[in-house]
Amino acid sequence: MDTDENRRQVLYWRLLARLFDHEEQPALESASMAVVEAIGLPPALLDPQASVDAVVQRHPALAEEFDGLMVPEETASDGGERDGAAEVRRAALVSKVLLNVFGTGSGAVTAGQLARWQSDAGWLERALGCKPGELRAGRPGGTTAGRGPGGGGTTPDLSTLIPAIGPELGAIEAGLVKRMRLREVLADPALAKQLTPSMSLIEQLLRDKDNLSGVALANAKTLIRRFVDEVAEVLRTQVEKSTVGALDRSVPPKRVFRNLDLDRTIWKNLTNWSPEEERLYVDRLYYRHTARKTTPQRLIVVVDQSGSMVDSMVNCTILASIFAGLPKVDVHLVAYDTQAVDLTPWVHDPFETLLRTNLGGGTDGRVAMALAQPKIAEPRNTVVVWISDFYEWQSEQLFESMAAIHRSGAKFIPVGSVTSSGRASVNPWFRERFKDQGTPVLSGHIRKLVHELKTFLA
């Protein structure tokens, strides 16, 4: 076995040893240090307490090497061989980013440690050819290959290549948040500012909000507001291009300059062209129709707020507020576990809505149905979106009520998940019956629900 292969194996054996046992293995540590020094890399790469950011700040040239580091490269099918020395260098860098992200240890976590992990997870995403936060948000498509953001070509579909990496990163982050002494961190403004809003952090804040007061509560609200605004900005770009209502050509167009159809006006008046004067005489102006049919559409969103549906609760609350801002859309929002609450009065403000949720507990969809059914005044102009994993106590009774909504002519959309990652577990009993009814469960990225709603409301 050649020297380069030996060096590479030393680095990867050390990585595995540190991942499965946080105690140092002296022989592997000393051998790895010798390898790193021999290939001209900084010893800080072997320090588990040093973030990738810290290493890159001291050695800026390494930033470019981390970008696209783990993107599968074209193998030399023409018989060429990889550069052994380059592979050893790559192994050292890969080991650093993997150990920092997956070797999280145990015990209490500080805000600074969480922020460092989130930064290191961003470097892992960059190494996989994504933007920081992209895999954790469940958007692995559209990444670029090569070294750095400007690389040409497209990477393999990461959602197929590494289907578990995004959810796994989210699970690790959620675990770190749970290990934080969150109340102590929130009570210290300096520490609270170090927190980066994430879905796992927001879940913890929403669960613990009734136990917070004073500075801690104010800091918690600030973090929730920041996260809501960030998610709303993304969702709004997906919704804003939709137009509500078809053009109503029975209404004459307003004869104002902004509605002037210049192309049609020129075309219709071409017979009035004077070649001698090289002038077009216009005897009639044409205007565009802009009036839309004003039949109001009612959107009723019912969200399971039990512990397993937190991500969906946050996303759908924000989505409902965006649709509520569109003209001629009457939005109602109901949240439930074993009790139901009508959040419609606050639907325009997702921040206030989330503060009124009560995450956790069991599920009883019948209490939500009792609030939702009376809201269906004109079935043909109503869409009911029901978001849940549908693990219910009284399944048959609830399904019959949902089937009655479908039979009435209202559009019923059962949704198993509208999370960042699209990962969901749906009760198979409900899944089969919704499929037989012709209203299959919609699960996946929230973009799917946005598309369904835009299609109905257009």
Buried (B, 14 or more C-beta within 10 A) or exposed (E): EEEBEEBBBBBBBBBEBBBEEEEEBEEBBEBBBEBBEEBEBBEBBBEEEBBBBBBBEEBEEBBEBBBBBBBEEEEEEEEEEEEBBEEBBBBBBBBBBBBBBBEBEEEEBBBEBBBBBBBBBBBBBBBBBBBBBBBBBBBBEEBBBBBEEEBEEEBEEBBEEBEEBBBBBBEBBBEBBEBBEBEEBBBBEEBBEBBBBBBBBBBBBBBBBEEBEEEBBEBBBBBBBBBBEEBBEBBBEBBEEBEBBEBEEEEEBEEEEEBBBEEEBEEBBEEEEEEEEEEEEEEEBBBEBEBBEEEBBBBBBBBBBBBBBBBBBBBBBBBBBBBBEBEBBBBBBBBBBEEBBBBBEBBBBBBBBBBEBBBEEEBBBBBBBEBBBEBBEEBEBBBBBBBBBBBBEEBEEBBEBBBBBBEBEBBBBBBBBBBBBBBBEBBEBBBEBBEEBEBBBBBBBBBBBBBBBBEBBE
